Amino acid sequence: MNSIKKKTILIFLATSLALITALTLTIHYELTRKTIPLNRSITQKFVDNRTSQINSWFGERLSELRLLASLSNTHEYQRESFFAETENLVATAPENYLSIRLVSKNGTSYSADPIIPSFSVRKRPYYLKMTQDPTLAYTVSNQLISKEDHQAAVVILYRLATPLADEITYIAAAVPLQKVMSLAKDLDLYDGTGILLGEESRPPKVDSKQQLLFTSEIDYLPNWQVNYIVSRGSLGASTQQLLRILQIVLVIVLLLLGVFLLLLFRGILRPIVTLRDTMLQVQAGDKTVRAQETGPTEIAQLATAFNTTLDKVYENEEKYRKASLRVLQEQIQPHFLYNTLNTIQWQIVGGDLERAVTMLENLSMYLRKGLNHGDELCRVADEIAHIRSYLAIQQVRHEELAEVSIHLPPELAEKKMLHFLLQPIVENAIDHGIRTQQQRSSRLWLTVAGTAAGLVLTVGNDGTPIAPEVLQQLNQTGDHEPPMADSTDAGFGLLNVRRRLQLTYGNRAQMVFASDELATVVTIYLPYLEKGVTDEHSLISR
């Protein structure tokens, strides 16, 4: 009882801590669910609005460049005459453009000023992107620094509606970022920091515990965005009043937990202790004791499940005991032993000592492998040796059994299987399939195969087929055992085999019968068993 009390105290402390944490998180959740989400939404809309202004400014530049690019459709321009149009645009809004150059199809960039040399942009990403996708109207470069006045800028490469006569294909407008950077920085809703980030810019470092990051994408500048960093404290309100409420609630919760602890001892722990004592009595061997199905619903259900499981275990133990006893009786059948000894006697009397010695050796092997030291499991090789000796004896006694073939792959010889599994099936095949043949001799075969899931044992003969209605009965599966073909020893042997398979392997093993005019085949599917597993409770539980 002391250990239960200690555990209960630990449960009480853990529950108290969990409830305190839960209440604290609840208050924090209520705070963040109302005030902070609302302020976040307002802040995000503010950032989106500023981003919209930046986007509108770039949209105006793109409209101007679109109009400029469409001029090549309305008039025949040479490079010099088209430069006059670009210079007019720069002169109209000098604060919006650092320069406008013309770019040929092969990537050479020309300036309106003949003094300024031309240069190649063939390897620049924005030019490559434009050439790779002919459907693009424009591309935007990463952030650049103007060589003339060292201003931050981007290059908008716009495709002409119709290339000029000298293969001028694009307009390259250098747009300063001073305007859009000022729009991004001018975010003053809170005491925060506004940043304009380009495609290759490093994201700002944000302390997730102390700060919040708001972002908004710029449509006309792919992979560019506006970032706004604000402190979490600026989004939340004071929590002093909530903390005082928390202290009062915690006192009430602790008092309730104390009452709950008393109810726990009376309503839950006592039935559990009673159930534990019942289990100890069962372990001591008292098969009459049962758990009291009283107390709280969950405990009563647990006791009911325990009693049902106990009854099932006892029932399975009884089945297993009876099956094991019957197996031992079947292992050495008196009439089989008498007939074999009688055959040996006549061989000796007839002077056929060599065959008599062989019969004795087979009988000795049959008895030794059949007893198997009382173990329920055996090696596959031992089970096959037991069947070999049995069939060797039966071939001497029954001339109808003309041919026997057994195949066991060497790699499966050491696998474990249920002992005395094949003999009743082979005996049934001889008695009902082979010995009923009067006009021809028959063949019996046994094969062992392995799959990833387990062993596949096949016993077949080409004797008299099984009647369809009997075959249907033999293949019945379910909670109840299927009826056998008859009430003879062989029929009971098949029933015994099926029950032992169920007790040992559960639903993982199968025995399937198939029969037609050509052959009757019994196939047994067995999952692999671990080596050395011989305890009957381990077998049943598996």
C-alpha positions, 0 to 999 in steps of 0.5 A: 500500500505504501508504494501505491501512496507514493505513486499517488502522491507523485501523480498528485504533484505531477497533476498539480504541475500539469494543471498549473502549466495548463492554466498558465498556457490558457491565460496566455492563449486567451491573451494571444487569441484576442489582442495579439492576433488582432494587432498582428492582422492590423500590422500585416495589412499595414505591411501589405498596404505599403507593399502595394504602394511599392508594387504600384510604383513598379507597375508605373515603370513597367507601363512606361517601358511597355509603351516604349517597347510598343513604339517599334510596332508603329514606326521604323526605328534605328538605334539612334532614333530609338535612343531619342525616345528613351532619353525623352522618358528619362528626361520626363522622370529623371528620379525614376530612371538612372539610365535606359540602354538598348540590348541586342539579340546576342546580349550586347548592351549599348548606351545612348552616350557614344562615349560610354562603351558597350558591354555584354550581359549574355551571362547575367541571370536576367538576360538568360531567363529572358532568352530561355522563355520567349513568352516573358515580356520582362525580367528583373535583375537582383539588386545592383549598385550603379557605377555612375552614382553608386545607387542601389538599383535593379535592371528591368529588361523589357522585350521590344514588340518588334526588334529594330533593324540592327537586332536591338531586341530589349530595353534595359532600364536601370531603376533606382531603389531609393524610392521603394527602400524609403517606402519599406523603411517608413513603417512606423505603426510600432517601434519596428524596422522595415527592410526591403529584401531582394532575391539574393539578400539574406533574411534578417535575424529575428529572435522568435521569443522577443520579435515578430516578422511580417512579410509581404511579396512584391508582385512585380519584383519576383522573389522580392519582399518587404519585411517588418520586424516588431517586438512581441511586447509592443503587440501585447497588453499588460498581464498583471491582472490576469496573473492575480486571477491565476493565483486565485485560481491555482489556490482553488485548483489545489484545494480541489485536487486534495479532494480529488486525491481522497476520492482517488484512494476510495474509488480507484486505488482500492479496486485496483489493489483488490484486482492485484490481489486476485491476480496474485491468487491466480499466479499461486494456482487458485483457478476458482478465484475471480475478480470482483466486477464492482467499482467505477465503470472502467475498473468493473470493465477491466475486471470483466475483461480479466475474468473473460481472459482467465476463462479463455486461458483455462479453456485453452489449457484444457484443450491443449492438455487433451490434445497433447494427451491424445497425441501421445496416445496416437504416437504409438498405436498398438495395432501399428506396433503389433502389425510391424512386429508381426511382419518382422517375425515372419521376415525372420522365420522366412530367413529374410534377416536383412529386411528384418533388420531394416524393419527394426531400424525403421521401427526404432527410428519411428519410436525415437523420433516420435517420442521426441523426448516429450518436446512439443517442437522439433526440427524439420529434419527430425519430423521428416526422419520420423515420416521416412521411417513410418513410410518405410514400414508402411511400404513393406506392409502395403504393396499399394504404396508403390512409390514414395518421394520426400523433398527437404531443402537443406537450408530448412532442416534446422527450422522449428515446427510442431512435432508429430504434425505430418504422421496423422496426415500421411496415415490418412492418405494411406488408409483412405487414398492409397489402400482403397486402390485395387487395380493400380499402385499409388504414389505418395509425396511430401515436400517442404518449402520455405517462404519469407513468411514461413514453411509450406508442407505438402502431402499428396497422393494419386489415390482415391479422391475425397468426396466433394462434400467431405472436402468442403467440411475439411476446409471449413474454418472459423471459431468451431472445429470443422467435422471430419470425414469419419470418426476413425482414428485417422479422422480424429488425427486430422481434427487433432492436427487442426486443434494443435495448429490453433493452440500453437500458432493461432490464426497464423497457420492454415491447413488446406485440402484439395482433391480431384481425379488426379491427386489429393493434396494437403498443404500446411502453412506454418509461420517460423518459430524461434529456436529453443521455444518449447514452453507451452504458454509461449507457444499458445501466446504466439 
